[in-house]
Amino acid sequence: MTLATDDLRLGDLFVALPGRNHHGAQFVGAAVAAGAAAVITDRAGAELSADAGVPIAVVDDPRGILGEISAWIYGTEQNVPIMLGVTGTNDKTSVAHLLKAILEAPEFHALLAHMRERGVEAVADEVSAQALARHRVDGIVFDVAGFTNLTHDHLDDFGDMGTYLRAKLPLFTPERSRRAVVSLDSEYGVEVVAAARVPTTTIITPALAVEPVAADWTVDIVAERQHGTTFAPHGPDGQLLTTTVPVIGPHMASNAALAIVMLREAGYAWERLAAALDGRRIEAAVPGRTQRVSGESGPAVYVDFGHSPDAFEKTLAAVRRITPGRVRMLFGADGDRDTTKRFDMGRTAALGSDILIITDHHPRHENPDDIRAELLTGARAAVSATEILEISPPERAIVEAISRVGDGDAILWAGPGHQDYRDIRGARVPYSARELARRALAAAGWAPPAPSWVVPSTRGIPRRTPIRRAPPETSDTRNPATPLVD
């Protein structure tokens, strides 16, 4: 089954959905020519494709039944790999990568069917509110659903925080999960627990928690260093281990602990988890999460994917704690995305840094000057002694930032993370913040960093204990710098 004619093969079922600009039924002719055996669409689509020459099934909400039909076609109602789904505003990607690192195992139903054929044991998936609201994970029942946090973001889609929260809650129902692990670090965790209709385990990191509430698991921060954070999760039955995640910040330790408890709830024996992790380092590559791109000496430069006020606050605080000198921050904001968070992004960045440089990110179809102006308004509203600069484009901004740091100082460049492009008026321009930072450091005379690859451990965790399953910008264009791709 497919929604795209480019992906269609002889005998496939073509689904024609209504879209923002076009109706998929406009492409039924091309689908039939490519070999489509039948079509599913709505009434409007049926009128557009009346002469298709193949059977047409008409339903009120074709998108809403995609998951159920996909599960039937691909046979994914049973005997699929163990499913681990994680939702939240921030940290979904981090938890998914940490799950993969701890396990060392690598359109959705088709992928699951292929994984089953290849003997894949477990799958970790990020489940956004948009994925739930737009039926992208229909027909999937996760063995364990995880909740990280809920903070100011995506209000361009959901309008207010209450609606945003309600969009995530269906993940914690028997139709979509069997068990849940919920972090109580943000105030919304308690509401998720109250609304959940599946057995739920709670976890809290006191160093991050908005309010000190009781939880089944507690995560203590043992040590914070430039190359990782050591932490110790304590369980309700005396479970305890100490391990290190190779990323800075208590929030990353919280993510790793959530991953560990999700695996425990999925049926992995605690003794096996402890044998693989206790006293060791989780060899995880978490792309674009506070990635250090500088050498061992000189200023520390971190490139991060964070793009919300909450992410700024946590990451800046983490950088501050391990930096003996001053902290500089460099960031821009997405165009054509949630504009209501820009004021708080600027304000939070100013409160957490000594020097703040506001630049450009993905302007998309917005004027980058206007985006920077909104960020500057928030930054200047902060009551702080922070020096605030506006420098465009980012190629010049990072050079200026590095010219203002010395040995023991740090720069946090938030936003671009692991991405290798910028979106300017709908075009993806090749671009790497990591490589730009490395080149600027080299030009300033600082030693280059060591190779940035991560060698994964060869020690896997033994297979899980079986669990009982329930039955069925335009200013950028003037920059002469050569585009960079890492």
RARA-V238293 format. One record per helix or strand. SS is the DSSP state (H for helix, E for strand). FROM is the first residue (numbers start at 0). TO is the last residue. If there is no record, write none. Layout:
SS;FROM;TO
SS;FROM;TO
This chain:
E;1;1
H;4;6
E;12;15
E;17;17
E;22;22
H;23;32
E;37;40
H;42;47
E;54;57
H;62;73
E;81;86
H;91;102
H;108;117
E;121;125
H;128;132
E;141;146
H;154;157
H;160;171
E;176;182
H;187;194
E;198;203
E;216;224
E;227;233
E;239;244
H;249;264
H;269;276
E;280;281
E;290;291
E;299;303
H;308;320
E;326;330
H;341;351
E;354;357
E;363;363
H;367;380
E;386;389
H;393;402
E;409;413
E;420;423
E;426;429
H;432;442
H;473;477
